[in-house]
Amino acid sequence: MLHTRSVTTILIAGLLAFGCAKRTLVQVPARVDLHELGTIGIVEFASGSEGKLAAFSTQRFIEALQESQPGVHVLELGKIPELPGGSVDHAAIRAIGEKYDVDALIVGNLKVEEVRPNVDVVSMVKSMSVSADVDAALTARLFETGRGATVWTRSTRATRTVAHVGMGGGKVVFDARDPKGAYGELVDCLVNEVTDDFRVSYVRQ
């Protein structure tokens, strides 16, 4: 004969199992529906670092955006004189909307906050570059070009080891021939965090 405590334990476990069995995954819509905005222009992200870091980050952002919401119309504008250095001017936002025929505009800024080189004499001699632990922050803003109003913004920070960093003239140069292999992990981490509002999620109910 089962002990009373054992019987109680079995009953509780059975009730819990029954409750869990009825729970289902429910899709939660993305916080920002990009399809509602029409054609979205994106300016190459600003960055104080030389090399391909800004262009690579912009490309990864576009890929993440379209993976999150397939079918979104994106017009790649590259670097444009209306927003020198990535500075935001609301009159310029409206002018860009008219000039390039875009309904919304994404502007980003990738800031390298600190670089801590990992000095390896052998590697320096062979490749003339060093690896480094890099602290970086990415901020992105989405504007409605009709009024120049901000409709969404998000920023994040991350620290990762970057494989190829050139040091010269007191500046850090991200000039890797293979951007993905060199600083892809850092950029992907930043982009995935910033674009989270564009992705659907699931909760168990």
Beta strands, then each sheet from edge to edge (+ up, - down):
strand 1: 25-28
strand 2: 40-43
strand 3: 46-47
strand 4: 50-51
strand 5: 74-78
strand 6: 104-118
strand 7: 130-144
strand 8: 149-168
strand 9: 171-174
strand 10: 201-204
sheet 1: 1+ 10-
sheet 2: 3+ 6+ 2+ 5+
sheet 3: 3+ 6+ 7- 8+ 9- 4-
end
